[in-house]
Amino acid sequence: MAGRIKDEDVQAVKTALRIDAVVGEYVQLANGGGGQLKGLCPFHDEKSASFYVNPSKGVYNCFGCQESGDTIGFVMKIEHLSFVETVERLAPSVGITLRYEGGSYVPGRQQGERTRLLEINKLAAAWFQEQLNSPEAEIGRRFLKERGFEREAAAHFGVGYAPAGFENLTRLLRGKGYTDRELLLSGICSEGRRGPMDRFRARLIWPIRDLTGEVVGFGARRLREDDNGPKYLNTPETPLYKKSHVLYGIELAKKEIAKSGRAVVVEGYTDVMACHLAGVTSAVATCGTAFGEDHIKILRRLLMDTSAWKGEVVFTFDGDAAGQKAALRAFEDDQKFAARTSIAVSPGGMDPCELRIAEGDEAVRNLIEHPVPLFEFAIKAAVGSHNLDTAEGRAAALEQSAPIVARIRDRSIQHEYAVRLAGLLGILDEPFVVRRVGQLARWEARREASGGPGQQRRQEQAPQPATPQRPAFRLDPRNPGQFVERELLKLALQFPALVAPVLDAFAPEEFPTPPYAAVRAAITAGGGVTAGALAADVWVDVLREVAPDDAVRGLITELAVEPVRTRRAPDALYAGEFLVKLRLQAVERRVAACRGQLQRLGANADPEQLAAVQGELWMLQQYGQTLRSRGAEAL
């Protein structure tokens, strides 16, 4: 048997391959400054990019997990290959024929197991494609044509056909020197009474590729009624193929995903084909398993999915019960993305393939371009499963849907959906619903801080409605509504006379952000801003004493020293401007709630109830106009 690969051949492979091109097959890279590129590390889960590639030096380094190396080392680690297997895999891509110490290259002798299995899959994929042109495959060609796929489309996606018979492919591969053990290990063959036999028979075949385009497995679709097997039969778990680690179409979609910042997740092979042919070339699908955490990791690396930059993941599911269940499963993983997650469901509940047949390519593009947020879909699904005509039904719907709203990361959007939820449920006491959502959000924040679900199981499972909770101090200074609250509280602490006594008359709900609501409650406990105006020199000390905990005390101190955002000296005019803004925000939230209530009531609502909501809406709109025209005089 030949010896080790010659050193000069190894060096030639390393020299011919740009590390950024190789790494870029797995990770979206962006400019990292100083001639370096950066991305999300493929070797550990991270929220911000700490993985750097230096093309000029041909090396990579992760400052998060300390992994580092050159091009060959990267491929070895990410593909779990030996050194020899890695060099043998990379050499053909740059046209280098390897030589070995003590002999020439003998295919099939020095190759590692993974390389041999990849070759088997490559040969099988080409053979399946050839068989699609055979007379026996007429049933497969007809299946494709009925779904709008011509031969060019089948060729583009590598679709093939596995003929009936137990040893057609087995004999071919044996003839090329592959052992029975390798045929079974590849998943191409299954164990029969007389040895290996073809796993896929009388079926349409889709090759499943990894990010680099290598065929790692197959999906086979039943065509004949006398086939008693499952509708779809996939390659079993092999050293190459792990269904939770692959996405069908990823090798075709990866560039568009990275370029557009959007990934579209559909349910089947034909849906991927339909989307790509319609121009949605960022579509991928899972392979015989639910969308899960390992799939998320693949997409996050391609999307550069960090807290600093947010892409979008659009899911499409059938409109039936199974599709809704799949969507809700996807929602469970929503928090693992920084990206926006949305769902696109066609009005008729058709999948992309059916929609393309019925209405054409433009309809598929429109479907993907107009998704709804995944959490909105989940909320409506939860609410829709209850009888809202009864108090018991509304209470049950609230307890099922409020935790969904509480899981929305963006606090301003969370509050908006809490208000919408009150309208959907028909609960006129909007502040009650908002408080319930806030309570659950604070519990969720503490659960995460305590170490996640495992730690939480040793504590309460969920807060009861009457249990007081402390606010989660996660502020978003870019949120315009929170800016108004913050600026007004700074005035209340630093210049209480400017907002007294008007601010004391504001309802607690007019400060919807939990941390600021806690400071507002401390102001009330300290006697209100009117008391602060009379004792301004000790005002902050009083508030710190009545604050319920260190977090609120810290925020009071922060607000007391942070400069007010005005170039002129703060005056009554400036204070009045922010008092009006805060009140207008509260009015607008209530207007939205009334409109949601009217939508919920519908055309067949009780006339008295409808009139009450319409009357409140009219008064709120009039008050809002007065605030805008008269300013602080209207408070």
C-alpha positions in Angstrom: 0.0 0.0 0.0 1.3 3.5 -0.9 2.6 5.8 1.8 2.0 9.3 2.9 1.2 12.2 0.5 4.2 14.0 -0.7 4.9 17.2 1.2 5.1 19.3 -2.0 1.7 18.2 -3.1 0.2 19.1 0.3 1.8 22.5 0.0 0.5 22.9 -3.6 -3.0 22.2 -2.4 -2.7 24.8 0.4 -1.2 27.4 -1.9 -3.9 26.9 -4.6 -6.8 27.3 -2.2 -7.8 30.7 -0.8 -8.9 30.2 2.8 -11.6 32.9 2.5 -13.1 30.9 -0.5 -13.1 27.7 1.5 -14.5 29.1 4.7 -17.0 31.1 2.7 -18.6 27.9 1.7 -19.8 27.5 5.3 -19.8 31.0 6.8 -20.9 34.4 5.5 -17.9 36.6 5.9 -17.9 40.4 6.1 -15.2 43.0 6.3 -13.5 42.8 9.7 -11.0 45.6 9.2 -7.3 45.5 8.7 -7.5 43.1 5.7 -9.4 40.5 7.7 -12.8 39.0 7.3 -15.2 38.0 10.1 -18.3 35.9 10.6 -20.2 33.7 13.1 -18.0 30.9 14.3 -19.1 27.5 12.9 -17.5 25.6 15.8 -19.6 27.2 18.7 -22.8 29.0 19.0 -22.4 32.7 19.4 -24.5 35.9 19.2 -21.8 38.2 17.8 -19.0 37.6 15.2 -15.7 36.6 16.8 -14.5 34.3 14.0 -11.8 36.0 11.9 -10.1 34.9 8.6 -6.9 36.4 7.3 -6.7 35.7 3.6 -3.1 37.1 3.2 -1.8 34.7 5.8 -4.2 31.8 5.0 -5.3 31.3 8.6 -8.4 31.6 10.8 -8.9 32.3 14.5 -12.0 32.4 16.7 -11.6 34.7 19.7 -14.6 33.1 21.3 -13.6 29.4 21.4 -9.9 29.7 20.5 -10.1 27.5 17.5 -7.5 28.4 14.8 -5.6 26.9 11.9 -5.1 27.0 8.2 -7.3 25.9 5.2 -6.7 22.2 5.6 -7.2 22.4 9.4 -10.5 24.2 8.9 -11.9 21.5 6.6 -10.6 18.8 8.8 -12.5 20.1 11.8 -15.8 21.2 10.2 -16.1 18.0 8.1 -14.6 15.7 10.8 -12.0 14.3 8.4 -8.5 13.0 8.8 -5.6 14.9 7.3 -5.3 12.5 4.3 -9.1 12.6 3.7 -9.0 16.4 3.7 -6.1 16.7 1.2 -7.6 14.1 -1.0 -11.0 15.9 -1.0 -9.5 19.3 -1.7 -6.9 18.3 -4.4 -9.3 17.6 -7.2 -11.0 21.0 -6.8 -7.8 22.7 -7.8 -6.7 20.2 -10.4 -3.8 18.6 -8.4 -3.0 14.9 -8.7 -1.6 13.6 -5.5 1.5 11.5 -5.3 2.4 9.3 -2.4 5.8 8.4 -0.8 6.8 4.9 -2.1 4.2 4.8 -4.9 1.8 6.5 -7.2 -1.8 7.3 -6.4 -4.1 4.3 -6.6 -7.8 5.3 -6.3 -9.7 3.4 -3.7 -6.6 2.3 -1.8 -5.4 5.3 0.1 -8.7 7.1 0.3 -10.4 7.6 3.6 -13.9 6.3 4.4 -15.6 9.6 3.9 -14.1 10.2 0.5 -15.2 6.7 -0.6 -18.7 7.3 0.6 -18.9 10.7 -1.2 -17.7 8.9 -4.4 -20.5 6.3 -4.1 -23.1 9.0 -3.7 -21.8 11.0 -6.6 -21.8 7.9 -8.9 -25.3 7.0 -7.7 -26.7 10.6 -8.3 -25.4 10.6 -11.9 -26.8 7.1 -12.5 -30.2 8.1 -11.1 -30.3 11.1 -13.4 -29.5 8.9 -16.4 -32.4 6.6 -15.5 -34.9 9.5 -15.6 -34.7 9.3 -19.4 -35.5 5.5 -19.5 -38.9 4.2 -20.7 -39.6 2.9 -17.2 -39.3 6.4 -15.8 -42.2 7.8 -17.8 -44.3 7.7 -14.6 -41.7 9.9 -12.9 -41.5 12.4 -15.8 -45.3 12.6 -15.8 -45.2 13.3 -12.1 -42.8 16.2 -12.6 -44.6 17.6 -15.6 -47.9 17.7 -13.7 -46.2 19.8 -11.1 -44.8 22.3 -13.6 -41.3 20.9 -13.9 -39.8 20.4 -17.3 -36.7 18.4 -18.0 -34.5 21.4 -17.7 -35.8 22.0 -14.2 -35.2 18.3 -13.3 -31.6 18.5 -14.6 -30.9 21.8 -12.6 -31.9 20.1 -9.4 -30.4 16.7 -10.3 -33.7 14.9 -10.0 -33.4 11.2 -11.0 -35.2 7.9 -11.1 -34.5 4.6 -9.3 -35.8 1.8 -11.4 -37.5 -1.3 -10.0 -35.3 -4.2 -9.2 -33.2 -5.1 -6.2 -29.6 -5.0 -7.6 -29.4 -2.5 -10.5 -27.3 0.0 -8.7 -25.7 -2.5 -6.3 -24.1 -4.4 -9.2 -22.9 -1.2 -10.8 -21.1 0.0 -7.7 -19.7 -3.4 -6.9 -18.3 -3.4 -10.4 -16.4 -0.2 -9.6 -14.7 -1.7 -6.7 -16.8 -0.7 -3.7 -17.2 -3.3 -1.0 -20.5 -4.5 0.4 -19.6 -2.8 3.7 -19.2 0.5 2.0 -22.5 0.2 0.1 -24.4 -0.5 3.3 -22.5 2.3 5.2 -23.4 4.8 2.5 -27.1 4.1 2.8 -27.5 3.5 -0.9 -28.1 -0.1 -0.1 -29.9 -1.9 2.6 -29.3 -5.4 4.0 -31.2 -8.2 2.1 -31.3 -11.9 2.6 -28.5 -12.4 0.1 -26.5 -9.3 0.9 -26.8 -5.6 0.0 -29.7 -4.6 -2.3 -30.9 -1.3 -3.7 -32.6 0.8 -1.1 -34.5 3.0 -3.6 -36.7 1.2 -6.1 -39.3 2.6 -8.6 -39.1 6.1 -7.1 -38.2 9.7 -8.0 -34.9 10.6 -6.5 -33.7 14.0 -5.2 -30.0 14.3 -4.3 -29.4 16.0 -1.0 -26.2 18.1 -0.9 -24.2 19.8 1.8 -23.1 23.4 1.7 -20.1 22.6 -0.5 -22.3 20.8 -3.1 -21.3 17.3 -2.2 -24.1 14.7 -2.4 -24.5 13.3 1.1 -27.9 11.6 0.8 -31.1 11.1 -1.2 -34.8 11.6 -0.9 -37.1 9.2 -2.8 -40.8 9.8 -3.6 -43.3 7.0 -4.0 -44.9 6.9 -7.5 -46.9 3.6 -7.7 -50.0 2.6 -5.7 -48.6 -0.9 -5.1 -45.6 0.6 -3.3 -46.3 -0.1 0.3 -43.4 2.0 1.6 -43.6 5.5 3.0 -44.5 8.4 0.7 -40.9 9.8 1.1 -38.0 7.5 1.9 -34.7 9.2 2.8 -31.2 8.0 3.2 -30.8 6.7 6.8 -28.3 8.2 9.2 -24.8 7.7 7.8 -21.3 9.1 8.4 -22.2 11.7 5.7 -26.0 12.2 6.2 -27.6 13.4 9.4 -31.0 14.7 8.6 -31.0 17.3 11.4 -27.8 18.8 9.9 -28.8 19.2 6.3 -31.2 21.4 4.4 -32.3 20.5 0.9 -31.3 23.1 -1.7 -28.8 24.9 0.6 -26.0 24.6 -1.9 -28.1 26.5 -4.5 -29.6 29.0 -2.0 -26.6 29.9 0.1 -25.3 32.8 -2.0 -28.8 34.4 -2.3 -29.3 33.9 1.5 -26.1 35.7 2.2 -26.7 38.4 -0.4 -30.3 39.2 0.5 -30.3 38.5 4.2 -33.3 36.3 3.8 -33.8 32.6 4.1 -37.1 30.9 3.0 -37.9 27.6 4.7 -40.4 25.4 2.9 -41.7 21.9 3.6 -40.7 19.7 0.6 -38.4 19.2 -2.3 -41.0 20.2 -4.9 -41.6 23.4 -2.9 -37.9 24.3 -3.1 -38.0 23.7 -6.8 -41.1 25.8 -7.3 -39.7 28.7 -5.3 -36.3 28.7 -7.1 -38.0 28.5 -10.6 -40.3 31.4 -9.5 -37.3 33.5 -8.6 -37.2 32.9 -4.8 -33.7 31.4 -4.9 -33.2 31.5 -1.1 -35.6 28.6 -0.5 -34.5 25.5 1.4 -36.3 22.6 3.1 -35.7 20.1 5.8 -35.3 16.5 4.9 -37.7 14.2 6.7 -37.5 16.0 10.0 -38.8 19.1 11.8 -36.9 22.4 11.5 -34.6 22.4 14.5 -31.7 23.9 16.3 -29.0 22.5 14.0 -30.8 23.9 11.0 -30.9 27.3 12.8 -27.1 27.2 13.2 -26.6 26.7 9.4 -28.9 29.6 8.5 -27.4 31.9 11.2 -23.9 31.5 9.8 -25.2 32.3 6.3 -27.3 35.2 7.4 -24.6 36.7 9.6 -27.4 36.5 12.2 -26.0 38.7 15.0 -27.6 41.2 17.4 -26.0 44.0 15.4 -27.5 42.9 12.1 -30.8 41.2 11.6 -31.8 39.2 8.6 -35.1 37.5 8.0 -36.3 33.9 8.0 -39.6 33.2 6.3 -41.4 29.9 6.9 -44.1 28.5 4.6 -46.4 25.8 5.9 -49.6 24.3 4.6 -52.7 26.0 5.9 -54.1 22.7 7.4 -53.8 21.6 11.0 -50.5 19.9 10.4 -49.1 23.1 8.9 -50.2 25.1 11.8 -48.6 22.7 14.2 -45.3 22.9 12.2 -45.5 26.7 12.4 -45.9 26.7 16.1 -43.0 24.3 16.5 -40.9 26.8 14.5 -42.1 29.5 16.8 -40.6 27.6 19.7 -37.2 28.1 18.1 -37.9 31.8 17.2 -35.8 33.1 20.1 -32.7 31.4 18.9 -32.6 33.8 15.9 -31.7 37.4 16.0 -33.3 37.5 12.6 -37.0 38.4 12.1 -39.0 35.3 11.7 -42.2 35.4 9.6 -44.7 33.0 8.1 -46.2 33.0 4.7 -49.5 31.0 4.2 -51.4 31.3 1.0 -55.1 32.3 1.3 -56.1 28.9 0.0 -53.7 27.0 2.2 -51.7 25.9 -0.9 -48.0 25.1 -0.7 -45.6 26.9 -3.0 -45.7 24.1 -5.6 -49.5 24.0 -5.7 -49.6 27.8 -5.8 -47.2 28.0 -8.7 -49.4 25.5 -10.7 -52.6 27.3 -9.9 -51.5 31.0 -10.2 -48.0 31.2 -11.6 -44.6 32.4 -10.5 -45.7 35.9 -9.5 -48.1 34.4 -6.9 -45.2 32.5 -5.3 -43.1 35.7 -5.2 -46.0 37.7 -3.7 -46.6 35.0 -1.1 -43.0 35.3 0.1 -42.9 39.1 -0.1 -45.9 39.5 2.2 -45.4 37.3 5.3 -46.8 38.0 8.8 -44.6 37.9 11.9 -44.4 34.3 13.2 -45.5 35.5 16.7 -48.6 37.1 15.2 -49.5 33.8 13.6 -48.9 32.0 16.9 -51.0 34.5 18.8 -54.0 34.2 16.4 -53.7 30.4 16.4 -53.8 30.3 20.2 -56.8 32.8 20.4 -58.7 31.0 17.7 -58.7 27.7 19.5 -61.0 29.1 22.2 -64.7 30.1 22.4 -64.4 33.9 22.9 -68.1 34.3 23.5 -67.8 33.1 27.1 -65.8 34.6 29.9 -64.2 31.3 30.6 -63.1 31.0 26.9 -61.6 34.5 27.0 -59.7 33.7 30.2 -58.3 30.5 28.8 -57.3 32.2 25.5 -55.5 34.9 27.5 -53.6 32.4 29.6 -52.5 30.5 26.4 -51.7 33.6 24.3 -50.2 35.9 26.8 -47.0 33.8 27.2 -46.5 34.0 23.4 -46.7 37.8 23.5 -44.4 37.9 26.6 -41.7 36.1 24.6 -41.4 38.9 22.0 -37.9 40.3 22.5 -38.6 43.9 21.3 -40.4 45.5 24.3 -42.1 48.2 22.2 -43.5 45.5 19.8 -44.4 43.4 22.8 -46.5 46.1 24.3 -48.2 46.8 21.0 -49.2 43.1 20.6 -50.4 43.1 24.2 -52.8 45.9 23.3 -53.8 44.0 20.2 -54.4 40.9 22.2 -56.9 42.7 24.4 -58.8 43.6 21.3 -58.6 40.1 19.8 -59.9 38.6 23.1 -62.6 41.2 23.5 -61.3 42.2 27.0 -62.1 45.8 27.4 -59.8 46.1 30.4 -56.7 46.6 28.3 -54.4 47.5 31.2 -55.2 44.1 32.7 -54.0 42.3 29.7 -50.9 44.5 29.3 -50.0 43.9 33.0 -50.4 40.1 32.6 -48.1 40.1 29.6 -45.6 42.2 31.4 -45.7 39.9 34.4 -44.9 36.9 32.2 -42.2 38.7 30.4 -40.4 39.5 33.7 -40.7 35.9 34.7 -39.3 34.8 31.4 -36.4 37.2 31.8 -35.6 35.9 35.3 -35.9 32.3 34.0 -33.3 32.9 31.3 -31.0 34.7 33.8 -31.3 31.8 36.3 -29.8 29.4 33.8 -32.7 28.4 31.5 -35.3 25.6 31.7 -33.2 23.1 33.7 -32.7 25.6 36.5 -36.3 26.8 36.3 -37.7 23.3 36.9 -36.4 23.6 40.4 -38.4 26.8 40.8 -42.0 27.8 40.1 -43.3 26.8 36.7 -45.0 30.1 36.0 -46.2 33.2 38.0 -49.8 33.4 39.1 -51.7 36.6 38.1 -51.6 38.0 41.6 -47.9 37.5 42.3 -46.0 40.8 42.3 -42.9 40.8 40.0 -39.9 43.0 39.7 -39.2 44.6 36.3 -36.6 43.4 33.9 -34.1 46.2 33.3 -33.5 45.8 29.5 -33.8 49.2 27.9 -33.7 50.1 24.3 -32.5 53.7 23.9 -33.4 53.7 20.2 -37.1 53.2 21.0 -38.8 56.6 20.5 -41.5 55.8 23.1 -39.0 54.8 25.7 -37.0 58.0 24.9 -40.1 60.1 25.9 -40.5 58.2 29.1 -36.8 58.5 30.0 -36.6 62.3 29.2 -39.7 63.0 31.3 -38.4 61.0 34.2 -35.1 62.9 34.1 -37.1 66.1 34.3 -39.1 64.7 37.2 -35.9 63.9 39.1 -33.7 66.9 38.2 -36.3 69.6 37.7 -39.5 68.4 39.5 -41.1 71.9 39.5 -41.3 71.9 35.7 -43.6 68.8 35.6 -45.5 69.3 38.9 -48.4 68.8 39.5 -49.4 67.6 36.0 -47.2 64.4 36.0 -48.7 63.3 39.3 -52.1 63.1 37.6 -50.8 60.7 34.9 -52.0 57.1 35.2 -49.3 54.4 36.0 -50.2 52.8 32.6 -48.9 55.8 30.8 -45.3 54.6 31.6 -45.5 51.2 29.7 -41.8 50.3 29.9 -41.4 48.2 33.1 -38.1 49.8 34.4 -39.5 53.3 33.9 -42.8 52.3 35.4 -40.9 51.2 38.5 -39.2 54.6 38.7 -42.6 56.3 38.3 -44.0 54.1 41.1 -41.1 55.2 43.3 -41.9 58.9 42.6 -45.5 58.2 43.7 -44.3 56.5 46.8 -42.1 59.5 47.6 -45.0 61.9 47.5 -45.1 62.7 43.8 -43.2 65.4 41.9 -45.2 68.1 43.8 -43.4 67.0 47.0 -40.1 66.8 45.0 -40.5 70.4 43.9 -40.8 71.5 47.6 -37.7 69.6 48.6 -35.6 69.4 45.5 -32.2 69.2 47.4 -33.2 65.8 49.0 -35.6 64.6 46.3 -33.3 62.0 44.8 -32.3 60.7 48.2 -36.0 60.2 49.1 -36.6 58.3 45.9 -33.6 56.0 46.5 -34.9 55.2 50.0 -38.4 54.2 48.7 -37.1 52.3 45.7 -37.9 48.6 46.0 -34.5 47.2 45.1 -31.0 48.0 43.9 -32.0 47.8 40.2 -34.5 50.6 40.6 -32.2 52.6 42.8 -29.5 52.3 40.2 -31.8 53.6 37.5 -32.9 56.5 39.6 -29.3 57.5 40.1 -28.6 57.1 36.4 -31.6 59.3 35.5 -30.6 61.9 38.1 -27.2 62.5 36.6 -27.8 62.0 32.8 -28.1 65.3 31.0 -31.5 66.4 29.7 -31.5 66.3 25.8 -31.9 70.0 25.1 -29.4 72.6 24.0 -31.2 75.3 26.0 -31.8 75.3 29.7 -34.8 73.0 30.5 -37.9 75.1 30.9 -41.7 74.7 31.2 -42.0 74.7 27.4 -39.6 71.8 27.1 -41.3 69.9 29.9 -44.8 70.5 28.5 -43.6 69.1 25.1 -42.7 65.8 26.7 -45.8 65.7 28.9 -47.9 66.0 25.8 -45.9 63.4 23.9 -46.3 60.8 26.7 -50.1 61.5 26.9 -50.4 61.2 23.1 -48.7 57.8 23.2 -51.1 56.6 25.7 -54.0 57.9 23.7 -52.7 56.3 20.5 -52.4 52.9 22.3 -55.9 53.2 23.5 -57.1 54.2 20.0 -55.4 51.1 18.6 -57.0 49.0 21.2 -60.5 50.3 20.4 -59.9 49.7 16.7 -58.8 46.1 17.5 -61.9 45.8 19.6 -64.2 46.9 16.8 -62.5 44.5 14.4 -63.0 41.7 17.0 -66.7 42.6 17.5 -67.4 42.5 13.7 -70.5 43.6 11.9 -72.9 41.4 13.9 -71.9 42.9 17.3 -74.3 43.9 20.0 -75.4 47.5 19.1 -74.9 48.9 22.6 -71.4 47.4 22.9 -70.5 48.6 19.4 -71.7 52.1 20.2 -69.8 52.2 23.4 -66.5 51.3 21.7 -67.2 53.7 18.8 -68.0 56.5 21.3 -64.8 55.9 23.2 -62.8 55.9 20.0 -64.4 59.1 18.8 -63.6 60.8 22.1 -60.0 59.6 22.1 -59.5 60.8 18.5 -60.9 64.3 19.5 -58.7 64.5 22.6 -55.7 63.5 20.5 -56.4 66.3 18.0 -56.8 68.8 20.9 -53.4 67.7 22.4 -51.7 68.2 19.0 -53.2 71.7 18.5 -53.2 73.1 22.0 -50.3 71.2 23.5 -49.8 71.4 27.3 -52.9 73.6 27.7 -55.0 70.5 27.0 -53.5 68.4 29.8 
